[in-house]
Amino acid sequence: MADRVLVIGSGGREHALAWKLAQSPHVKHVFVAPGNAGTADNGKISNSAVLVSNHTIVTQFCKDHNIGLVLVGQEALLAAGIVDDLRAAGVRCFGPSAKAAQLASNTSFAKAFLDRHGIPTARWKAFTNPQEACSTDFPARVVRARGPAARKEVTIAASKEEACRAVQEIMQDRMFGEMVVIEELLQGEELSCLCFTDGVTVASMPPAQAHKRLLDGDQGPNTGGMGAYCPVPQVCSPPLQPAVKL
């Protein structure tokens, strides 16, 4: 483990990563850029005002501060290729390449990947024409922008009119992009099952359930996440294997 670590992002995810890294006796200091109130001058953790959207500046910061490892939590930066650029400059970085990050940042890419590999997913269609998108015949619809927008780009439409308003915002007003994905709405509990991998071994984390709606009672628009909890009471199957070889 590197003794000086940089965590890139400003959410609860980055706070949790920094908090856990700081507990390691092998880590002397954790920088978080840009960080948040929870990571500001907290023992071995401190925030940095480095401009994370400028990969050259981030690279120079790493060299100036002898950063041995960078962890990137912010999806938009992963999609922009920050991991590729840091690795090309000789900086050790944990995170997916821009190509791999498309599984999270590009909805149509991810859905096509699932279909191609026979992984069950909701029925979907991608559109570049708003009129065609509004005519989708799914009985209940989830409207998604193609690119990363901190999950605010997802609308669970209770009616065709609401779906068309979401399409208008995404495509004609270009709030989030010029392509939209319409999915059939699936009923039931949603949970996340995350894993870490080095390309050879997959280590699974316990399932967690996130709540993304802004208001109580699962109301209001989607956000990047209002909170999550673990363990998930709805999961009654045996625990996942702690590590699996690919």
Helices and strands as residue ranges (DSSP letters): E 4-9, H 12-22, E 29-34, G 37-39, E 45-47, H 55-64, E 69-72, H 75-79, H 82-88, E 93-94, H 98-105, H 107-116, E 124-127, H 130-134, E 141-145, E 155-157, H 160-167, I 168-172, E 180-184, E 195-197, E 201-204, E 209-215, G 216-218, E 219-229, E 244-245
